[in-house]
Structure formats: structure tokens, C-alpha cells
């Protein structure tokens, strides 16, 4: 699943996003494109659960 995350602007942001996803699914794969402000996540979790967790971490998705 792919997310647009306009607030993602640096490596620290990517780290927080990755950690947030890994807390929900330790086996998830997270790939970020800072220039495009997008994140690709491979996980067994539902999209809504991931989106809510990212929003709560300060990175609302669009």
C-alpha cells in the first residue's frame, strides 16, 4: 500500500514513520521516497489501521 505524506521532510521523519509501522507489524517492509513524499508499506495490517497510526504519530496521510 502507498501513502502520500506531505509532512515527511527528512530522515528523522522516515525513522518515525518506519518505527510507527513496525510497532503494528514487526515484519512490515517500509520504503520511503522523500522527494515525492510517499511511503510504500508491505504489511498484513489494514490500510485504515496504518493510516490512523501515522496520523497519531504526526504524519497524516493523503
PQR file of N, CA, C, O and H, with PARSE charges and radii, in Angstrom:
ATOM      1  N   UNK A   1       0.849  -1.176   0.000 -0.4000 1.5000
ATOM      2  CA  UNK A   1       0.000   0.000   0.000 -0.0000 2.0000
ATOM      3  C   UNK A   1       0.890   1.233   0.000  0.5500 1.7000
ATOM      4  O   UNK A   1       1.969   1.237   0.593 -0.5500 1.4000
ATOM      5  N   UNK A   2       0.422   2.281  -0.674 -0.4000 1.5000
ATOM      6  CA  UNK A   2       1.182   3.520  -0.779 -0.0000 2.0000
ATOM      7  C   UNK A   2       0.429   4.663  -0.103  0.5500 1.7000
ATOM      8  O   UNK A   2      -0.799   4.737  -0.135 -0.5500 1.4000
ATOM      9  H   UNK A   2      -0.454   2.277  -1.156  0.4000 1.0000
ATOM     10  N   UNK A   3       1.214   5.551   0.511 -0.4000 1.5000
ATOM     11  CA  UNK A   3       0.646   6.713   1.176 -0.0000 2.0000
ATOM     12  C   UNK A   3       1.394   7.961   0.742  0.5500 1.7000
ATOM     13  O   UNK A   3       2.614   7.936   0.584 -0.5500 1.4000
ATOM     14  H   UNK A   3       2.212   5.491   0.537  0.4000 1.0000
ATOM     15  N   UNK A   4       0.664   9.049   0.550 -0.4000 1.5000
ATOM     16  CA  UNK A   4       1.263  10.374   0.372 -0.0000 2.0000
ATOM     17  C   UNK A   4       1.322  10.981   1.771  0.5500 1.7000
ATOM     18  O   UNK A   4       0.317  11.037   2.480 -0.5500 1.4000
ATOM     19  H   UNK A   4      -0.328   9.069   0.678  0.4000 1.0000
ATOM     20  N   UNK A   5       2.520  11.437   2.161 -0.4000 1.5000
ATOM     21  CA  UNK A   5       2.702  12.008   3.497 -0.0000 2.0000
ATOM     22  C   UNK A   5       3.387  13.364   3.342  0.5500 1.7000
ATOM     23  O   UNK A   5       4.614  13.444   3.393 -0.5500 1.4000
ATOM     24  H   UNK A   5       3.337  11.392   1.586  0.4000 1.0000
ATOM     25  N   UNK A   6       2.608  14.427   3.155 -0.4000 1.5000
ATOM     26  CA  UNK A   6       3.166  15.760   2.907 -0.0000 2.0000
ATOM     27  C   UNK A   6       4.092  16.273   4.020  0.5500 1.7000
ATOM     28  O   UNK A   6       4.990  17.070   3.748 -0.5500 1.4000
ATOM     29  H   UNK A   6       1.611  14.361   3.114  0.4000 1.0000
ATOM     30  N   UNK A   7       3.887  15.834   5.257 -0.4000 1.5000
ATOM     31  CA  UNK A   7       4.699  16.323   6.379 -0.0000 2.0000
ATOM     32  C   UNK A   7       6.071  15.657   6.454  0.5500 1.7000
ATOM     33  O   UNK A   7       6.914  16.089   7.241 -0.5500 1.4000
ATOM     34  H   UNK A   7       3.157  15.187   5.478  0.4000 1.0000
ATOM     35  N   UNK A   8       6.316  14.624   5.664 -0.4000 1.5000
ATOM     36  CA  UNK A   8       7.599  13.917   5.692 -0.0000 2.0000
ATOM     37  C   UNK A   8       8.648  14.746   4.951  0.5500 1.7000
ATOM     38  O   UNK A   8       8.508  15.012   3.757 -0.5500 1.4000
ATOM     39  H   UNK A   8       5.632  14.273   5.025  0.4000 1.0000
ATOM     40  N   UNK A   9       9.704  15.154   5.669 -0.4000 1.5000
ATOM     41  CA  UNK A   9      10.671  16.036   5.033 -0.0000 2.0000
ATOM     42  C   UNK A   9      12.132  15.659   5.257  0.5500 1.7000
ATOM     43  O   UNK A   9      13.017  16.277   4.666 -0.5500 1.4000
ATOM     44  H   UNK A   9       9.818  14.938   6.639  0.4000 1.0000
ATOM     45  N   UNK A  10      12.411  14.645   6.108 -0.4000 1.5000
ATOM     46  CA  UNK A  10      13.804  14.323   6.393 -0.0000 2.0000
ATOM     47  C   UNK A  10      13.946  12.875   6.858  0.5500 1.7000
ATOM     48  O   UNK A  10      12.961  12.148   6.992 -0.5500 1.4000
ATOM     49  H   UNK A  10      11.692  14.143   6.588  0.4000 1.0000
ATOM     50  N   UNK A  11      15.175  12.481   7.097 -0.4000 1.5000
ATOM     51  CA  UNK A  11      15.444  11.129   7.552 -0.0000 2.0000
ATOM     52  C   UNK A  11      14.801  10.818   8.892  0.5500 1.7000
ATOM     53  O   UNK A  11      14.372   9.690   9.135 -0.5500 1.4000
ATOM     54  H   UNK A  11      15.975  13.072   6.988  0.4000 1.0000
ATOM     55  N   UNK A  12      14.733  11.820   9.762 -0.4000 1.5000
ATOM     56  CA  UNK A  12      14.078  11.605  11.059 -0.0000 2.0000
ATOM     57  C   UNK A  12      12.612  11.243  10.858  0.5500 1.7000
ATOM     58  O   UNK A  12      12.093  10.345  11.521 -0.5500 1.4000
ATOM     59  H   UNK A  12      15.081  12.737   9.565  0.4000 1.0000
ATOM     60  N   UNK A  13      11.950  11.936   9.952 -0.4000 1.5000
ATOM     61  CA  UNK A  13      10.540  11.646   9.645 -0.0000 2.0000
ATOM     62  C   UNK A  13      10.391  10.197   9.182  0.5500 1.7000
ATOM     63  O   UNK A  13       9.487   9.488   9.624 -0.5500 1.4000
ATOM     64  H   UNK A  13      12.371  12.666   9.413  0.4000 1.0000
ATOM     65  N   UNK A  14      11.270   9.768   8.301 -0.4000 1.5000
ATOM     66  CA  UNK A  14      11.225   8.400   7.791 -0.0000 2.0000
ATOM     67  C   UNK A  14      11.396   7.412   8.944  0.5500 1.7000
ATOM     68  O   UNK A  14      10.723   6.383   8.990 -0.5500 1.4000
ATOM     69  H   UNK A  14      12.004  10.344   7.942  0.4000 1.0000
ATOM     70  N   UNK A  15      12.302   7.729   9.878 -0.4000 1.5000
ATOM     71  CA  UNK A  15      12.530   6.863  11.025 -0.0000 2.0000
ATOM     72  C   UNK A  15      11.300   6.724  11.900  0.5500 1.7000
ATOM     73  O   UNK A  15      10.961   5.624  12.336 -0.5500 1.4000
ATOM     74  H   UNK A  15      12.849   8.565   9.841  0.4000 1.0000
ATOM     75  N   UNK A  16      10.627   7.845  12.158 -0.4000 1.5000
ATOM     76  CA  UNK A  16       9.416   7.821  12.980 -0.0000 2.0000
ATOM     77  C   UNK A  16       8.318   7.021  12.276  0.5500 1.7000
ATOM     78  O   UNK A  16       7.628   6.215  12.900 -0.5500 1.4000
ATOM     79  H   UNK A  16      10.902   8.739  11.804  0.4000 1.0000
ATOM     80  N   UNK A  17       8.167   7.251  10.993 -0.4000 1.5000
ATOM     81  CA  UNK A  17       7.149   6.535  10.217 -0.0000 2.0000
ATOM     82  C   UNK A  17       7.438   5.034  10.223  0.5500 1.7000
ATOM     83  O   UNK A  17       6.539   4.221  10.437 -0.5500 1.4000
ATOM     84  H   UNK A  17       8.728   7.906  10.487  0.4000 1.0000
ATOM     85  N   UNK A  18       8.687   4.681   9.990 -0.4000 1.5000
ATOM     86  CA  UNK A  18       9.075   3.264   9.978 -0.0000 2.0000
ATOM     87  C   UNK A  18       8.813   2.629  11.337  0.5500 1.7000
ATOM     88  O   UNK A  18       8.246   1.538  11.408 -0.5500 1.4000
ATOM     89  H   UNK A  18       9.417   5.342   9.817  0.4000 1.0000
ATOM     90  N   UNK A  19       9.215   3.293  12.413 -0.4000 1.5000
ATOM     91  CA  UNK A  19       9.013   2.758  13.759 -0.0000 2.0000
ATOM     92  C   UNK A  19       7.527   2.609  14.077  0.5500 1.7000
ATOM     93  O   UNK A  19       7.120   1.631  14.705 -0.5500 1.4000
ATOM     94  H   UNK A  19       9.675   4.179  12.356  0.4000 1.0000
ATOM     95  N   UNK A  20       6.724   3.566  13.650 -0.4000 1.5000
ATOM     96  CA  UNK A  20       5.284   3.501  13.880 -0.0000 2.0000
ATOM     97  C   UNK A  20       4.686   2.268  13.214  0.5500 1.7000
ATOM     98  O   UNK A  20       3.888   1.553  13.819 -0.5500 1.4000
ATOM     99  H   UNK A  20       7.055   4.360  13.140  0.4000 1.0000
ATOM    100  N   UNK A  21       5.072   2.025  11.979 -0.4000 1.5000
ATOM    101  CA  UNK A  21       4.565   0.857  11.250 -0.0000 2.0000
ATOM    102  C   UNK A  21       5.067  -0.432  11.896  0.5500 1.7000
ATOM    103  O   UNK A  21       4.306  -1.386  12.054 -0.5500 1.4000
ATOM    104  H   UNK A  21       5.721   2.605  11.487  0.4000 1.0000
ATOM    105  N   UNK A  22       6.344  -0.462  12.268 -0.4000 1.5000
ATOM    106  CA  UNK A  22       6.933  -1.674  12.855 -0.0000 2.0000
ATOM    107  C   UNK A  22       6.312  -2.019  14.213  0.5500 1.7000
ATOM    108  O   UNK A  22       6.290  -3.187  14.602 -0.5500 1.4000
ATOM    109  H   UNK A  22       6.963   0.313  12.140  0.4000 1.0000
ATOM    110  N   UNK A  23       5.811  -1.017  14.930 -0.4000 1.5000
ATOM    111  CA  UNK A  23       5.131  -1.295  16.195 -0.0000 2.0000
ATOM    112  C   UNK A  23       3.835  -2.061  15.952  0.5500 1.7000
ATOM    113  O   UNK A  23       3.427  -2.878  16.778 -0.5500 1.4000
ATOM    114  H   UNK A  23       5.829  -0.069  14.613  0.4000 1.0000
ATOM    115  N   UNK A  24       3.198  -1.800  14.830 -0.4000 1.5000
ATOM    116  CA  UNK A  24       1.969  -2.510  14.480 -0.0000 2.0000
ATOM    117  C   UNK A  24       2.263  -3.871  13.868  0.5500 1.7000
ATOM    118  O   UNK A  24       1.562  -4.847  14.133 -0.5500 1.4000
ATOM    119  H   UNK A  24       3.529  -1.137  14.159  0.4000 1.0000
ATOM    120  N   UNK A  25       3.300  -3.925  13.051 -0.4000 1.5000
ATOM    121  CA  UNK A  25       3.662  -5.162  12.359 -0.0000 2.0000
ATOM    122  C   UNK A  25       5.186  -5.233  12.251  0.5500 1.7000
ATOM    123  O   UNK A  25       5.774  -4.624  11.357 -0.5500 1.4000
ATOM    124  H   UNK A  25       3.869  -3.132  12.836  0.4000 1.0000
ATOM    125  N   UNK A  26       5.829  -5.975  13.161 -0.4000 1.5000
ATOM    126  CA  UNK A  26       7.295  -6.058  13.148 -0.0000 2.0000
ATOM    127  C   UNK A  26       7.875  -6.606  11.848  0.5500 1.7000
ATOM    128  O   UNK A  26       9.053  -6.390  11.564 -0.5500 1.4000
ATOM    129  H   UNK A  26       5.352  -6.470  13.888  0.4000 1.0000
ATOM    130  N   UNK A  27       7.076  -7.304  11.059 -0.4000 1.5000
ATOM    131  CA  UNK A  27       7.550  -7.886   9.810 -0.0000 2.0000
ATOM    132  C   UNK A  27       7.272  -7.003   8.592  0.5500 1.7000
ATOM    133  O   UNK A  27       7.555  -7.397   7.461 -0.5500 1.4000
ATOM    134  H   UNK A  27       6.119  -7.479  11.289  0.4000 1.0000
ATOM    135  N   UNK A  28       6.721  -5.819   8.821 -0.4000 1.5000
ATOM    136  CA  UNK A  28       6.378  -4.919   7.715 -0.0000 2.0000
ATOM    137  C   UNK A  28       7.636  -4.430   7.001  0.5500 1.7000
ATOM    138  O   UNK A  28       8.716  -4.344   7.584 -0.5500 1.4000
ATOM    139  H   UNK A  28       6.490  -5.499   9.740  0.4000 1.0000
ATOM    140  N   UNK A  29       7.460  -4.114   5.727 -0.4000 1.5000
ATOM    141  CA  UNK A  29       8.521  -3.521   4.925 -0.0000 2.0000
ATOM    142  C   UNK A  29       8.107  -2.088   4.601  0.5500 1.7000
ATOM    143  O   UNK A  29       7.007  -1.851   4.100 -0.5500 1.4000
ATOM    144  H   UNK A  29       6.583  -4.184   5.253  0.4000 1.0000
ATOM    145  N   UNK A  30       8.997  -1.129   4.892 -0.4000 1.5000
ATOM    146  CA  UNK A  30       8.687   0.289   4.671 -0.0000 2.0000
ATOM    147  C   UNK A  30       9.740   0.885   3.754  0.5500 1.7000
ATOM    148  O   UNK A  30      10.938   0.780   4.019 -0.5500 1.4000
ATOM    149  H   UNK A  30       9.890  -1.322   5.299  0.4000 1.0000
ATOM    150  N   UNK A  31       9.292   1.509   2.677 -0.4000 1.5000
ATOM    151  CA  UNK A  31      10.189   2.163   1.730 -0.0000 2.0000
ATOM    152  C   UNK A  31       9.687   3.587   1.514  0.5500 1.7000
ATOM    153  O   UNK A  31       8.535   3.797   1.137 -0.5500 1.4000
ATOM    154  H   UNK A  31       8.319   1.594   2.461  0.4000 1.0000
ATOM    155  N   UNK A  32      10.568   4.567   1.758 -0.4000 1.5000
ATOM    156  CA  UNK A  32      10.158   5.967   1.642 -0.0000 2.0000
ATOM    157  C   UNK A  32      10.866   6.661   0.486  0.5500 1.7000
ATOM    158  O   UNK A  32      12.024   6.372   0.185 -0.5500 1.4000
ATOM    159  H   UNK A  32      11.504   4.396   2.064  0.4000 1.0000
ATOM    160  N   UNK A  33      10.152   7.577  -0.154 -0.4000 1.5000
ATOM    161  CA  UNK A  33      10.714   8.443  -1.192 -0.0000 2.0000
ATOM    162  C   UNK A  33      10.526   9.876  -0.705  0.5500 1.7000
ATOM    163  O   UNK A  33       9.456  10.464  -0.859 -0.5500 1.4000
ATOM    164  H   UNK A  33       9.212   7.812   0.091  0.4000 1.0000
ATOM    165  N   UNK A  34      11.591  10.430  -0.112 -0.4000 1.5000
ATOM    166  CA  UNK A  34      11.492  11.777   0.462 -0.0000 2.0000
ATOM    167  C   UNK A  34      11.126  12.827  -0.578  0.5500 1.7000
ATOM    168  O   UNK A  34      10.302  13.703  -0.312 -0.5500 1.4000
ATOM    169  H   UNK A  34      12.460   9.953   0.014  0.4000 1.0000
ATOM    170  N   UNK A  35      11.729  12.747  -1.757 -0.4000 1.5000
ATOM    171  CA  UNK A  35      11.468  13.749  -2.789 -0.0000 2.0000
ATOM    172  C   UNK A  35       9.996  13.780  -3.182  0.5500 1.7000
ATOM    173  O   UNK A  35       9.425  14.850  -3.395 -0.5500 1.4000
ATOM    174  H   UNK A  35      12.398  12.035  -1.973  0.4000 1.0000
ATOM    175  N   UNK A  36       9.390  12.609  -3.275 -0.4000 1.5000
ATOM    176  CA  UNK A  36       7.982  12.519  -3.671 -0.0000 2.0000
ATOM    177  C   UNK A  36       7.043  12.588  -2.468  0.5500 1.7000
ATOM    178  O   UNK A  36       5.827  12.715  -2.617 -0.5500 1.4000
ATOM    179  H   UNK A  36       9.853  11.740  -3.102  0.4000 1.0000
ATOM    180  N   UNK A  37       7.640  12.500  -1.256 -0.4000 1.5000
ATOM    181  CA  UNK A  37       6.861  12.489  -0.008 -0.0000 2.0000
ATOM    182  C   UNK A  37       5.846  11.350   0.007  0.5500 1.7000
ATOM    183  O   UNK A  37       4.686  11.522   0.383 -0.5500 1.4000
ATOM    184  H   UNK A  37       8.627  12.397  -1.136  0.4000 1.0000
ATOM    185  N   UNK A  38       6.328  10.176  -0.418 -0.4000 1.5000
ATOM    186  CA  UNK A  38       5.485   8.993  -0.434 -0.0000 2.0000
ATOM    187  C   UNK A  38       6.155   7.863   0.337  0.5500 1.7000
ATOM    188  O   UNK A  38       7.378   7.815   0.469 -0.5500 1.4000
ATOM    189  H   UNK A  38       7.270  10.037  -0.723  0.4000 1.0000
ATOM    190  N   UNK A  39       5.324   6.955   0.841 -0.4000 1.5000
ATOM    191  CA  UNK A  39       5.813   5.778   1.553 -0.0000 2.0000
ATOM    192  C   UNK A  39       5.081   4.565   0.998  0.5500 1.7000
ATOM    193  O   UNK A  39       3.864   4.588   0.811 -0.5500 1.4000
ATOM    194  H   UNK A  39       4.331   6.994   0.734  0.4000 1.0000
ATOM    195  N   UNK A  40       5.842   3.506   0.739 -0.4000 1.5000
ATOM    196  CA  UNK A  40       5.272   2.238   0.306 -0.0000 2.0000
ATOM    197  C   UNK A  40       5.448   1.256   1.464  0.5500 1.7000
ATOM    198  O   UNK A  40       6.557   1.069   1.966 -0.5500 1.4000
ATOM    199  H   UNK A  40       6.830   3.488   0.891  0.4000 1.0000
ATOM    200  N   UNK A  41       4.352   0.635   1.880 -0.4000 1.5000
ATOM    201  CA  UNK A  41       4.385  -0.266   3.030 -0.0000 2.0000
ATOM    202  C   UNK A  41       3.797  -1.618   2.635  0.5500 1.7000
ATOM    203  O   UNK A  41       2.712  -1.700   2.059 -0.5500 1.4000
ATOM    204  H   UNK A  41       3.452   0.787   1.473  0.4000 1.0000
ATOM    205  N   UNK A  42       4.534  -2.669   2.957 -0.4000 1.5000
ATOM    206  CA  UNK A  42       4.033  -4.025   2.769 -0.0000 2.0000
ATOM    207  C   UNK A  42       3.784  -4.581   4.161  0.5500 1.7000
ATOM    208  O   UNK A  42       4.715  -4.771   4.943 -0.5500 1.4000
ATOM    209  H   UNK A  42       5.416  -2.603   3.425  0.4000 1.0000
ATOM    210  N   UNK A  43       2.505  -4.841   4.462 -0.4000 1.5000
ATOM    211  CA  UNK A  43       2.120  -5.282   5.792 -0.0000 2.0000
ATOM    212  C   UNK A  43       0.831  -6.085   5.732  0.5500 1.7000
ATOM    213  O   UNK A  43       0.063  -6.001   4.774 -0.5500 1.4000
ATOM    214  H   UNK A  43       1.749  -4.687   3.827  0.4000 1.0000
ATOM    215  N   UNK A  44       0.621  -6.860   6.774 -0.4000 1.5000
ATOM    216  CA  UNK A  44      -0.630  -7.619   6.893 -0.0000 2.0000
ATOM    217  C   UNK A  44      -1.726  -6.764   7.537  0.5500 1.7000
ATOM    218  O   UNK A  44      -2.898  -7.139   7.527 -0.5500 1.4000
ATOM    219  H   UNK A  44       1.245  -6.929   7.552  0.4000 1.0000
ATOM    220  N   UNK A  45      -1.338  -5.617   8.096 -0.4000 1.5000
ATOM    221  CA  UNK A  45      -2.311  -4.727   8.736 -0.0000 2.0000
ATOM    222  C   UNK A  45      -3.223  -4.074   7.691  0.5500 1.7000
ATOM    223  O   UNK A  45      -2.867  -3.951   6.519 -0.5500 1.4000
ATOM    224  H   UNK A  45      -0.386  -5.312   8.104  0.4000 1.0000
ATOM    225  N   UNK A  46      -4.386  -3.667   8.142 -0.4000 1.5000
ATOM    226  CA  UNK A  46      -5.321  -2.977   7.258 -0.0000 2.0000
ATOM    227  C   UNK A  46      -4.858  -1.546   7.012  0.5500 1.7000
ATOM    228  O   UNK A  46      -4.233  -0.925   7.873 -0.5500 1.4000
ATOM    229  H   UNK A  46      -4.676  -3.766   9.094  0.4000 1.0000
ATOM    230  N   UNK A  47      -5.170  -1.036   5.834 -0.4000 1.5000
ATOM    231  CA  UNK A  47      -4.772   0.324   5.457 -0.0000 2.0000
ATOM    232  C   UNK A  47      -5.237   1.360   6.481  0.5500 1.7000
ATOM    233  O   UNK A  47      -4.486   2.264   6.846 -0.5500 1.4000
ATOM    234  H   UNK A  47      -5.677  -1.540   5.135  0.4000 1.0000
ATOM    235  N   UNK A  48      -6.475   1.221   6.938 -0.4000 1.5000
ATOM    236  CA  UNK A  48      -7.039   2.190   7.879 -0.0000 2.0000
ATOM    237  C   UNK A  48      -6.252   2.222   9.190  0.5500 1.7000
ATOM    238  O   UNK A  48      -6.053   3.289   9.771 -0.5500 1.4000
ATOM    239  H   UNK A  48      -7.086   0.487   6.641  0.4000 1.0000
ATOM    240  N   UNK A  49      -5.809   1.060   9.650 -0.4000 1.5000
ATOM    241  CA  UNK A  49      -5.041   0.967  10.897 -0.0000 2.0000
ATOM    242  C   UNK A  49      -3.699   1.682  10.736  0.5500 1.7000
ATOM    243  O   UNK A  49      -3.281   2.429  11.620 -0.5500 1.4000
ATOM    244  H   UNK A  49      -5.971   0.194   9.177  0.4000 1.0000
ATOM    245  N   UNK A  50      -3.033   1.454   9.619 -0.4000 1.5000
ATOM    246  CA  UNK A  50      -1.751   2.108   9.353 -0.0000 2.0000
ATOM    247  C   UNK A  50      -1.942   3.622   9.239  0.5500 1.7000
ATOM    248  O   UNK A  50      -1.183   4.389   9.831 -0.5500 1.4000
ATOM    249  H   UNK A  50      -3.373   0.847   8.901  0.4000 1.0000
ATOM    250  N   UNK A  51      -2.937   4.048   8.490 -0.4000 1.5000
ATOM    251  CA  UNK A  51      -3.195   5.485   8.294 -0.0000 2.0000
ATOM    252  C   UNK A  51      -3.470   6.172   9.629  0.5500 1.7000
ATOM    253  O   UNK A  51      -2.973   7.272   9.870 -0.5500 1.4000
ATOM    254  H   UNK A  51      -3.554   3.425   8.008  0.4000 1.0000
ATOM    255  N   UNK A  52      -4.253   5.537  10.495 -0.4000 1.5000
ATOM    256  CA  UNK A  52      -4.570   6.124  11.796 -0.0000 2.0000
ATOM    257  C   UNK A  52      -3.312   6.235  12.658  0.5500 1.7000
ATOM    258  O   UNK A  52      -3.104   7.253  13.317 -0.5500 1.4000
ATOM    259  H   UNK A  52      -4.657   4.643  10.298  0.4000 1.0000
ATOM    260  N   UNK A  53      -2.483   5.211  12.658 -0.4000 1.5000
ATOM    261  CA  UNK A  53      -1.254   5.233  13.455 -0.0000 2.0000
ATOM    262  C   UNK A  53      -0.308   6.319  12.956  0.5500 1.7000
ATOM    263  O   UNK A  53       0.314   7.008  13.765 -0.5500 1.4000
ATOM    264  H   UNK A  53      -2.652   4.384  12.123  0.4000 1.0000
ATOM    265  N   UNK A  54      -0.189   6.484  11.647 -0.4000 1.5000
ATOM    266  CA  UNK A  54       0.666   7.523  11.091 -0.0000 2.0000
ATOM    267  C   UNK A  54       0.145   8.912  11.445  0.5500 1.7000
ATOM    268  O   UNK A  54       0.927   9.810  11.757 -0.5500 1.4000
ATOM    269  H   UNK A  54      -0.695   5.925  10.990  0.4000 1.0000
ATOM    270  N   UNK A  55      -1.165   9.089  11.397 -0.4000 1.5000
ATOM    271  CA  UNK A  55      -1.766  10.371  11.770 -0.0000 2.0000
ATOM    272  C   UNK A  55      -1.473  10.680  13.232  0.5500 1.7000
ATOM    273  O   UNK A  55      -1.115  11.808  13.570 -0.5500 1.4000
ATOM    274  H   UNK A  55      -1.800   8.360  11.144  0.4000 1.0000
ATOM    275  N   UNK A  56      -1.621   9.686  14.100 -0.4000 1.5000
ATOM    276  CA  UNK A  56      -1.363   9.876  15.530 -0.0000 2.0000
ATOM    277  C   UNK A  56       0.102  10.183  15.795  0.5500 1.7000
ATOM    278  O   UNK A  56       0.427  10.854  16.775 -0.5500 1.4000
ATOM    279  H   UNK A  56      -1.912   8.769  13.826  0.4000 1.0000
ATOM    280  N   UNK A  57       0.987   9.701  14.934 -0.4000 1.5000
ATOM    281  CA  UNK A  57       2.426   9.957  15.082 -0.0000 2.0000
ATOM    282  C   UNK A  57       2.815  11.330  14.534  0.5500 1.7000
ATOM    283  O   UNK A  57       3.968  11.742  14.660 -0.5500 1.4000
ATOM    284  H   UNK A  57       0.723   9.156  14.138  0.4000 1.0000
ATOM    285  N   UNK A  58       1.863  12.039  13.929 -0.4000 1.5000
ATOM    286  CA  UNK A  58       2.130  13.381  13.404 -0.0000 2.0000
ATOM    287  C   UNK A  58       2.353  13.430  11.906  0.5500 1.7000
ATOM    288  O   UNK A  58       2.801  14.443  11.369 -0.5500 1.4000
ATOM    289  H   UNK A  58       0.926  11.705  13.827  0.4000 1.0000
ATOM    290  N   UNK A  59       2.037  12.323  11.225 -0.4000 1.5000
ATOM    291  CA  UNK A  59       2.230  12.254   9.784 -0.0000 2.0000
ATOM    292  C   UNK A  59       0.946  11.830   9.086  0.5500 1.7000
ATOM    293  O   UNK A  59       0.834  10.702   8.605 -0.5500 1.4000
ATOM    294  H   UNK A  59       1.673  11.499  11.662  0.4000 1.0000
ATOM    295  N   UNK A  60      -0.025  12.743   9.032 -0.4000 1.5000
ATOM    296  CA  UNK A  60      -1.306  12.394   8.388 -0.0000 2.0000
ATOM    297  C   UNK A  60      -1.098  12.052   6.916  0.5500 1.7000
ATOM    298  O   UNK A  60      -0.272  12.653   6.228 -0.5500 1.4000
ATOM    299  H   UNK A  60       0.066  13.660   9.422  0.4000 1.0000
ATOM    300  N   UNK A  61      -1.860  11.083   6.460 -0.4000 1.5000
ATOM    301  CA  UNK A  61      -1.745  10.631   5.068 -0.0000 2.0000
ATOM    302  C   UNK A  61      -2.807  11.290   4.217  0.5500 1.7000
ATOM    303  O   UNK A  61      -3.835  11.750   4.714 -0.5500 1.4000
ATOM    304  H   UNK A  61      -2.531  10.595   7.019  0.4000 1.0000
ATOM    305  N   UNK A  62      -2.532  11.326   2.904 -0.4000 1.5000
ATOM    306  CA  UNK A  62      -3.481  11.904   1.941 -0.0000 2.0000
ATOM    307  C   UNK A  62      -3.641  10.950   0.783  0.5500 1.7000
ATOM    308  O   UNK A  62      -4.394  11.230  -0.150 -0.5500 1.4000
ATOM    309  H   UNK A  62      -1.697  10.952   2.500  0.4000 1.0000
TER
END
